[in-house]
Amino acid sequence: MSSRSCSFAEQTVPRYTSYPTAPHFTGAVTADTYADWLAALPGEATLSLYLHVPFCIELCHYCGCHTKAVRRPEPVAAYADVLAAEIALVARRAGGRRAIHLHWGGGTPSTLGPDRLVDLTQRLRGAFRFADDMEHAIELDPRRIDRPLVAALAAMGVTRASLGVQDFSPHVQRAIGRIQPFGVVAEAVGLLREAGIAEINIDLMYGLPKQSLADLRRTIALADALRPQRFALFGYAHVPWFKANQRLIAESDLPDAGARLDQAEAARELFAELGYRPIGLDHFARPEDALTRAAQDGRLHRNFQGYTTDAADALIGLGASAIGRLRQGFVQNAADVGGYARSIAEGRFATVKGLAFSSDDTLRARIIERLMCDFAVDLDAVTGRRGRNGDAFAEELAALAPLREEGFVAIEGHRIAMTEAGKPYVRLAAAAFDTYLKNGQARHSRAV
């Protein structure tokens, strides 16, 4: 590996689960703005619903999510009541529309408990028309899965479960504050499949403290023995200035840029040997999986949950810190549970910031999404429908010169394609089209 490759890997850029990215949201988008945008949704618009549950029984050292540790039942019960009220508030403006995707994230959604999960699902079903083939996914902590929870998930119609594993090595688990033996995860998978929830995703991480290449390979081999349909492999983003819990991780225990890159490349090779197809930057799926078919057909999308087949017209975010996306722009709820709850109790949306799209935003978002999903984009094809062509991006094409010189990017006319060696650096190519990044002050994670 060249020293220049390492220097590319050490650069910090957004993950591009959206464009423009969340650090650039402002208070110019208000609760009234969101209400107007919802009311303008066409009756035939399809919806993707996301519910955020910002609670965990305990906080892992590596976590970068909007969540907090809670052991008392009262805050969780109160939060479930606020979610129910927010569902009703959204339904008054956008109810009756068809929902094609439902995702529970967190935090740990199962902290709500089986009864509240079922109740909230029934409320959603009453507010929106669930498509017969709707994907209903939930993120789960394998340490918190038991038969009553699994029975509730089956009753709710959950079709896919994503299990947070990260790494199976005991010394790595101690370093990240998440003790989770293989047997615990295997039992959780067994319970889910026994209940008919056959679509299993497993989330792993590289770049963790005290994690070696051998640790990662062993973890992937063990996880593969559980025969999941999909893997997500995320690079640990060390942002202790943003997440205080990460200060429990000693930076001296973290692998350097070269080691991270070696881990990412070795993992991709091992997943391929095991029969999984690479999907975008960090997902891997079985050949018959819907994600694989979408990638092959150019129908892959990227949103705040990562790579997805979700092609809904609008994303409705419910819960503290939840982000929504409508045709007009992004909206985000208050991140603090108290502020979120007070707004909903007053009968108004908890929107505190967002971003209204310009025509340039939507164009660049399309370019960045295709790069992130397909590792290639034809600027003429993307811009042609808007009366422009790739000549408008001469500055951006020039900015790709260092990646091109390294052999990471091939450019023919106005068509950009990441080479095989360049795929791990696709976020750097996407960043060339990010006009907000040039002027922003936000700090981001390493490119690889």
Phi, psi and omega in degrees: 000132182282156177296331179291323177300318178297321181294323175296315182297332182278346179295148181252126180215162179295163176279346178056048166279354173204165168210131351299157185277160188304326179301346182259005174293149180225169179286002178294336175265120188244179176300322179293323177300313181298317179301318179293318180296319178297315182297334181275357179298129176298150181299332182270001182297138175266149186239147167246129183251131177235127177246124181257128178244105190271043181228145171223156176293322175214155185261125177285149184297326187276348193298136176242013184274163173280092181203165176211157180283135177214133181244346179271146183284336188299313180298325180291317179298317179297321180295319179299322178296322179292319176302317180299319179292323179292321176303316180295323181294317178294320183298329180294340181247334184226015182294159177086349180281160187277126177262126182249354181207137177223127184226129175257124180228177182191211014056196180235099183306329183292350175297341176296333182090155184304314185296318182289324177299315179296316181299314181294323177296319178296322178295319177297318180296327178285333183272330184228162177268110179285125176295147181300327182256024182298134172278127181239104188244152179216140175272132185229147170267115184303337180285348185243027181252127176220178185297316178300320179295314182297322177298320178294318179299319178295319180295328179287342183090021178299133181250340184218137177236132177253122184255127177279110182250310180072292180199144181266355184285126183303320183289329176289319179300320177295321182292332181257002177070036181216091180276117190207083182299157180304319182300325179295316180292318179299319179295320179298315179299318179299317179296318180296314181292324178299328180273000178094007177268091191269337183276106184244127172253145174235127179262127177237166179224149169239168182078017181280160179297136178065011181274128178256171176299321179295322178299314182295316179298317179296318180298315180296318180296317179294316181296322179297330179298340178275355176055054175288162177278329184218152169238146165240131181239107184254141172280129179300128179258109182272103183231062184297339176289343182253325181236107186298329182297335180287350176291347176285350178261124178284127181299332179293343179272354184273140175294148179283180185301319180296318180293321177300315181296319177298319179296314181298316182291319179296322180295316179300319179295319182291319177300319179297318178298328181275358175098010179267143179268136177290133179239110180059214187281324193216015177245154180217135185218158177294153184304327183272357184290150181298328179294320178296315180297320179296319179296318181294327185266002182074024182251013181285142178234167178224127176220197187293345175266002179105211178283140188205160171268000185295114181242028182297154180288332182214145175252123179256114179266129181237133179111166180300133179072357184297142179251136175242159177225123175240176182302327185277338182161189179264150172226148177222135177285161174305136181282329179281132185300322180298312179295320177300313183294320181296319179297312181296321179297331179275003177079021178231157181295154183267017180299126178242343179198172180173200180203124176276130184288138165267169178296328179291322177301312183294326178292312181292326177299320179294317179298313182294319180297318180293322176298314183291329183267318187254351186061020180199154175204140175258107185298325179296319181293321182288320185274342186301323181289349180249018176071024180232180173216180185296346178300336182291349184244034179300320180295319180292320178296323178294325180293340179278357185306315180299321178291324179293318180296328180280352182085019182268338183226138172248133181233122176236108185064243179250017178258128181248134177218132174285137174283172179300318179291334184271348185305319179298344183256018186299330179296329177292322177293318178299322183298336179297338182259005184266100182288335180287327184297326183296328185253353185277163179247003184293146177261139185235176180275167179298150182297327179229000000 
